[in-house]
Amino acid sequence: MGKHLAPESGSKNGVRRVLAGFVLVLGLCAGALAGVVTVQAIMQKRSPQDVIAAYFIEPPQAHFHKDRINILLLGIDYNYDEKDQEFSTNARSDTIMAVSMVFPTAQSPLPRLYVLSVPRDMDVVMPNGHEDKINAAYTAAKDPHVAAKNSEKVVADFLGLPGFDRFVTLRINATKALIDAIGGIDVVPDETMNYDDHWGHLSIHFIGGKKYHMNGDQAVSYSRFRHDECGDPCRIKRQQQVIRITIQKLKSDKFNDLVHINDLLAVIQKNVYTDISNSEALSIANAFKSIDLAQVKTEQVPYVADKDLACCGNVIIADDAAKNALVKRLFLNPVVPVVVPNAAAVAAVAPAQVRVVVLNGSGIRGMGARMADQLKKKGFVVQSVGNADKFGYDSTEIHVHSTTAPLAGERVRSAIPIKTATVLSEPVPQGTKPDSDVTVIVGRDYAAPPQSEASAVK
């Protein structure tokens, strides 16, 4: 009998039986794990990805030992040398944001993000008694860690905060890299911009009210524009607009799953300097991956006047009373639990009992009437249609005025196909009867390709 037809040795048969048994055990374990995950997902009303994440990623509370942390976010400016290369030596902080992150808990499962932007030209007194612009705090040291810590001290004292838990310094290409990594973002500029700065490599040409799919470089250029009458405060509004659009892109696209979280962290890691560890960053990213834009609040420190300093030119002076009120509301007040509305209770709200006012805030002709028609077909009582206070709403907002029908806003949101719509509580003064239960401000997220704001009507 030829060797190819000879029976296999007993030892080979034994190895194969062991391997087959091992594979069988692995299959049974995998099946059991899948069953456990499926059962937990159904019982806890969570996605299988969330259940799996709970096994491998610790919640932020395990790292920080509290339900809320404050982070200082700094974006450093830069210039170009004679070889046309970017450099940031002696850079100041071009962007300054104090961020409060409220982690999800069993009592309040919705994560929250509060962002307070500080204009870079804000007048402050440094620890050494020298009066300067607040962004100069970063230049007090060449070491980026020390520079960030200097900024932490100055910004915390300015805002009246006890301090920051962590800092994040965005280097030159951080925002560009992140936006490019997620495939760009759709932005509608709030005004027409025509500006060229060849030395600073800025070429900003956008038509107000027109929709652009911006790559990282375009989005950064748009958010850096400040050559209008409003100046730095409007630049901050554009930065916050880009942040909200980016958050929504991360939430709604495929990038909100565990596989891509690590990819995104790797993309920005080389452009970010921070004292947040990798495990902390992964934990925070997982906790905030499904954040609702209704839980993202953005404000900026208001000012009342300006003046000139010999050291550094024009500075703006903060409205201390308004600043203190903002800080108290966003950072210091106790966290009130936010409960996810019960789906059955929302569905039980009868549309015929909900009075709605529709306002067009998109800047696109006919969007208010289109929303009103859709709500009427769903059975809601539309009392009037008009224009909003401005045409710069990127996201649709649903303002709830009724205290007797608190779920009316959620019922309206469930009836319109807009993932980015947010429900906001806006009760009328006590003793006053509201003209409507809900006001819907139609944003550009509801629109077809935008047209000029100037042509917008109901």
C-alpha positions in Angstrom: 0.0 0.0 0.0 1.5 3.4 -1.0 2.5 5.8 1.7 -0.2 8.3 0.6 -2.8 5.7 1.3 -1.4 4.5 4.6 -3.6 5.1 7.7 -2.7 8.2 9.8 -0.8 7.6 12.9 -2.6 7.5 16.3 -0.7 10.6 17.5 -2.0 12.7 14.6 -5.5 11.5 15.1 -5.2 12.5 18.8 -4.0 16.0 18.0 -6.9 16.6 15.6 -9.4 15.3 18.1 -8.0 17.7 20.7 -8.1 20.6 18.2 -11.7 19.7 17.2 -12.7 19.7 20.8 -11.0 23.0 21.5 -12.8 24.6 18.5 -16.1 23.2 19.8 -15.5 24.6 23.3 -14.7 28.0 21.8 -17.8 27.9 19.7 -19.9 27.0 22.7 -18.3 29.8 24.7 -18.9 32.3 21.9 -22.5 31.2 21.6 -23.0 31.5 25.3 -21.4 35.0 25.3 -23.6 36.1 22.4 -26.7 34.8 24.2 -25.7 36.7 27.4 -25.1 39.9 25.5 -28.4 39.5 23.6 -30.3 39.0 26.8 -28.7 41.9 28.6 -29.2 44.1 25.6 -32.9 43.3 25.5 -33.5 43.5 29.3 -31.4 46.7 29.7 -32.7 48.3 26.4 -29.1 48.8 25.2 -27.3 48.0 22.0 -25.1 44.9 21.9 -22.1 47.2 21.4 -22.8 49.0 24.6 -23.1 45.7 26.5 -19.8 44.5 25.1 -18.2 47.9 25.9 -19.3 47.5 29.5 -17.1 44.4 29.8 -14.0 45.9 28.4 -14.1 49.7 28.9 -14.4 51.2 32.4 -16.8 54.1 32.9 -15.2 57.5 33.4 -16.1 57.5 37.1 -13.7 54.6 37.6 -10.9 56.9 36.4 -11.9 60.3 37.9 -14.0 59.1 40.9 -16.7 61.6 40.3 -19.6 62.2 37.8 -18.3 65.5 36.4 -14.9 66.9 35.3 -13.8 70.3 34.0 -11.3 70.4 31.1 -9.5 73.4 29.6 -9.4 73.2 25.8 -6.7 75.3 24.1 -6.0 75.8 20.4 -2.6 77.3 19.8 -2.0 79.7 17.0 0.9 79.4 14.5 2.7 81.2 11.7 5.0 80.4 8.8 8.7 80.8 8.6 10.8 81.9 5.6 10.7 78.3 4.3 6.9 78.3 4.4 6.8 75.8 7.2 4.3 76.0 10.1 5.8 76.8 13.5 4.3 77.6 16.9 7.2 78.9 18.9 6.1 81.5 21.4 2.5 80.7 20.4 -0.5 82.1 22.2 -3.7 80.2 22.8 -5.9 81.1 19.8 -8.9 79.3 21.2 -9.8 79.0 24.9 -12.7 76.9 26.0 -13.7 75.8 29.5 -15.5 72.5 29.2 -17.6 70.7 31.8 -18.3 67.0 31.0 -21.1 65.4 32.9 -20.8 61.6 32.7 -23.9 59.3 32.3 -25.1 57.6 35.5 -27.9 55.1 36.3 -30.1 57.9 37.5 -29.2 60.2 34.5 -28.2 58.1 31.5 -27.7 61.1 29.1 -24.1 62.5 29.0 -23.9 66.3 29.0 -21.4 68.8 27.7 -21.1 72.5 28.6 -18.7 74.7 26.7 -17.9 78.2 27.8 -15.6 80.1 25.3 -13.3 82.8 26.5 -12.4 85.5 23.8 -8.6 85.4 23.4 -8.4 89.2 23.7 -10.1 89.2 27.2 -8.4 91.6 29.7 -7.0 89.8 32.7 -4.4 90.3 35.4 -1.7 87.7 35.4 -0.5 86.0 38.6 2.6 88.4 38.6 0.2 91.4 38.6 0.9 92.2 34.9 -2.2 93.2 32.9 -2.5 91.4 29.5 -4.7 89.5 27.1 -5.8 86.1 28.5 -4.2 84.2 25.6 -0.8 85.4 26.7 -0.9 83.0 29.7 0.2 80.2 27.4 3.4 81.9 26.3 4.7 82.1 29.9 6.6 78.8 29.4 8.2 77.0 26.4 7.3 73.6 27.8 3.8 72.8 26.5 2.8 71.1 29.8 3.9 74.1 31.9 2.3 76.5 29.4 -1.0 74.6 29.7 -0.8 74.6 33.4 -0.2 78.4 33.4 -3.3 78.8 31.3 -5.3 76.6 33.7 -4.4 78.8 36.6 -5.2 82.1 34.8 -8.4 80.9 33.1 -9.7 79.2 36.3 -9.0 82.4 38.4 -10.7 84.5 35.7 -13.8 82.4 35.7 -13.9 81.8 39.4 -13.4 78.0 39.2 -11.4 76.0 41.7 -9.4 74.6 38.8 -9.4 72.1 35.9 -9.1 68.3 36.1 -7.4 68.0 32.8 -6.2 70.1 29.8 -6.2 69.5 26.0 -4.0 71.5 23.8 -4.8 71.2 20.1 -1.8 71.6 18.0 -1.6 73.1 14.5 -3.4 70.3 12.5 -5.6 68.7 15.2 -9.0 70.0 14.0 -8.0 69.6 10.3 -7.0 66.0 10.9 -10.2 65.1 12.8 -12.6 66.6 10.2 -10.7 65.0 7.4 -10.8 61.7 9.2 -14.6 61.7 9.4 -14.9 62.7 5.7 -15.6 66.4 6.1 -18.6 68.2 7.4 -21.6 70.1 5.9 -21.6 73.8 7.0 -23.7 76.7 6.0 -21.7 80.0 6.6 -23.5 82.6 8.6 -22.3 85.4 6.2 -20.5 86.0 3.0 -16.7 86.0 3.5 -13.9 87.1 1.2 -10.5 87.3 2.8 -7.0 86.4 1.8 -3.9 86.3 4.0 -1.1 84.9 1.9 1.4 85.0 4.8 -1.0 83.2 7.1 -2.2 80.8 4.4 -5.8 81.8 4.8 -8.0 82.0 1.7 -11.6 82.3 2.9 -14.3 82.6 0.3 -17.8 81.5 1.3 -21.3 82.7 0.4 -23.6 83.3 3.3 -26.5 80.8 3.3 -24.9 78.4 0.9 -24.2 74.8 1.9 -20.6 73.7 1.7 -19.1 70.2 2.3 -15.9 71.4 4.0 -12.7 69.5 4.4 -10.5 70.0 7.5 -8.6 73.0 6.0 -11.8 74.7 4.9 -13.6 74.2 8.2 -10.6 75.6 10.1 -10.3 78.6 7.8 -14.1 79.2 8.2 -13.9 79.0 12.0 -10.8 81.3 12.2 -12.4 84.1 10.2 -12.9 87.2 12.3 -12.6 90.1 9.8 -16.1 91.4 10.2 -17.8 93.9 12.5 -18.3 91.3 15.2 -14.7 90.2 15.3 -13.6 87.6 17.9 -17.1 86.9 19.4 -18.5 85.9 16.0 -15.4 83.8 15.4 -16.2 81.9 18.6 -19.8 81.3 17.4 -18.4 79.8 14.2 -16.1 77.6 16.3 -19.0 76.4 18.3 -21.0 75.8 15.2 -18.2 73.6 13.8 -18.0 71.7 17.1 -21.7 71.0 17.1 -21.7 69.8 13.5 -18.7 67.6 14.1 -20.3 66.1 17.2 -23.4 65.3 15.2 -21.3 63.7 12.4 -19.4 61.6 14.9 -22.7 60.5 16.4 -24.8 59.8 13.3 -22.1 58.2 11.1 -20.4 54.9 11.5 -17.7 56.5 13.5 -19.6 56.1 16.8 -18.8 52.4 17.1 -16.0 50.9 19.2 -13.9 49.9 16.2 -13.6 53.5 14.9 -13.2 55.1 18.3 -9.6 53.8 18.4 -9.0 54.9 14.8 -10.1 58.4 15.6 -8.1 58.6 18.8 -5.0 57.5 16.7 -5.7 60.2 14.1 -5.8 63.1 16.6 -3.2 61.7 19.1 -0.2 63.1 17.2 -1.8 66.5 17.0 -3.0 66.8 20.6 -1.0 67.4 23.7 -2.9 66.5 26.9 -2.6 65.0 30.4 -5.6 62.7 29.7 -4.3 59.2 29.5 -5.2 56.8 26.7 -7.5 54.7 28.9 -9.2 57.9 30.2 -9.7 59.1 26.6 -11.2 55.8 25.5 -13.5 55.8 28.5 -14.7 59.3 27.9 -15.1 58.7 24.1 -17.3 55.6 24.8 -19.4 57.5 27.4 -20.1 60.4 25.0 -20.3 58.5 21.7 -24.1 58.8 21.5 -24.5 62.3 23.1 -27.7 64.2 22.1 -27.1 67.7 20.8 -29.8 68.8 23.2 -27.3 68.1 26.0 -24.6 70.2 24.4 -24.7 73.8 25.7 -22.4 76.4 24.3 -21.9 80.0 25.6 -19.2 82.6 25.5 -18.1 85.1 28.1 -19.8 88.5 27.3 -18.0 91.8 27.5 -19.1 95.4 28.1 -16.3 97.5 26.8 -12.7 97.6 25.4 -9.5 99.5 26.0 -6.0 99.7 24.8 -3.0 98.4 26.7 0.6 99.4 26.0 1.8 95.8 26.0 -0.6 94.3 23.5 -3.1 96.7 21.9 -6.9 96.5 22.2 -8.4 94.2 24.9 -12.0 93.6 25.8 -13.4 93.8 29.4 -15.7 91.1 30.7 -19.2 91.6 31.9 -18.4 90.2 35.4 -22.0 89.8 36.5 -23.1 87.9 33.3 -19.8 85.9 33.4 -20.4 84.8 37.0 -24.0 83.8 36.2 -22.9 81.6 33.2 -20.1 79.9 35.3 -22.6 79.2 38.1 -25.1 77.7 35.7 -22.7 75.7 33.6 -20.1 74.6 36.1 -21.1 75.1 39.7 -24.8 74.4 40.1 -25.6 70.8 41.2 -26.2 68.4 38.3 -29.9 67.8 37.8 -30.6 64.3 36.5 -31.9 64.1 32.9 -34.2 61.1 32.4 -34.8 59.6 29.0 -38.4 60.0 28.1 -40.5 56.8 28.1 -41.3 55.9 24.5 -44.7 54.6 25.4 -45.6 57.8 27.3 -44.4 59.9 24.3 -46.5 57.9 21.9 -49.5 58.3 24.1 -49.5 62.1 23.6 -52.3 62.9 21.2 -51.1 65.2 18.3 -54.6 66.8 18.2 -54.0 68.1 21.7 -50.6 69.8 20.9 -50.7 73.4 19.6 -47.6 74.3 17.5 -46.1 77.5 16.2 -43.6 77.0 13.4 -40.8 79.5 12.7 -38.4 79.3 9.8 -34.8 79.7 11.1 -33.1 78.0 8.2 -32.9 80.9 5.8 -34.4 78.8 3.1 -37.7 79.9 1.4 -40.7 77.7 2.2 -39.1 75.5 4.9 -41.5 76.8 7.6 -44.6 76.0 5.4 -43.2 72.6 4.6 -42.7 71.8 8.3 -46.2 73.1 9.1 -47.8 70.9 6.4 -45.9 67.8 7.6 -47.1 68.4 11.2 -50.7 69.0 10.1 -50.7 65.7 8.3 -49.5 64.0 11.5 -52.5 65.5 13.3 -50.9 68.4 15.2 -52.6 71.8 15.5 -50.4 74.4 13.7 -51.5 77.8 14.9 -49.2 80.0 12.8 -46.1 80.0 10.6 -43.5 82.8 10.5 -39.8 83.6 10.5 -37.5 83.1 13.4 -35.5 85.8 15.1 -32.6 84.9 12.8 -31.8 82.7 9.8 -28.7 81.0 11.4 -30.1 77.9 12.9 -28.1 74.9 11.9 -30.2 72.4 13.9 -34.0 72.4 14.3 -35.1 73.3 17.8 -38.3 72.3 19.5 -39.1 74.6 22.4 -41.7 73.3 24.9 -43.8 76.0 26.8 -46.5 73.9 28.3 -46.1 72.6 31.9 -49.2 70.4 31.5 -47.9 68.6 28.5 -44.1 68.2 29.1 -43.7 65.4 26.6 -45.3 67.4 23.7 -41.9 68.4 22.4 -40.7 64.8 22.3 -44.0 63.9 20.5 -43.3 66.5 17.9 -39.7 65.3 17.5 -40.8 61.7 17.0 -43.1 62.9 14.1 -40.4 64.6 12.1 -37.5 62.8 10.3 -34.6 64.9 11.8 -32.0 63.2 13.9 -30.4 66.5 14.9 -33.6 68.1 16.3 -33.3 69.1 19.9 -36.0 69.5 22.5 -35.6 72.5 24.9 -37.7 73.4 27.9 -38.8 77.0 27.7 -41.7 77.4 30.2 -43.6 80.7 30.2 -43.7 82.8 33.4 -45.9 81.5 36.2 -49.5 82.6 35.8 -49.2 83.2 32.1 -51.0 81.0 29.6 -48.7 80.1 26.7 -49.9 80.9 23.1 -48.8 77.4 22.1 -47.5 74.2 23.7 -44.5 74.0 21.3 -42.6 76.3 19.1 -40.6 74.6 16.3 -37.7 76.6 14.9 -36.8 75.0 11.6 -33.1 74.7 11.1 -30.9 73.9 8.1 -30.8 70.2 9.0 -34.4 70.0 7.7 -33.6 71.8 4.4 -32.9 71.1 0.8 -29.8 72.8 -0.5 -29.8 76.2 1.1 -30.3 79.5 -0.7 -29.4 83.0 0.3 -30.7 84.2 3.7 -31.8 87.4 2.2 -34.5 85.7 0.2 -35.8 83.7 3.1 -39.5 84.0 3.9 -42.0 81.8 5.7 
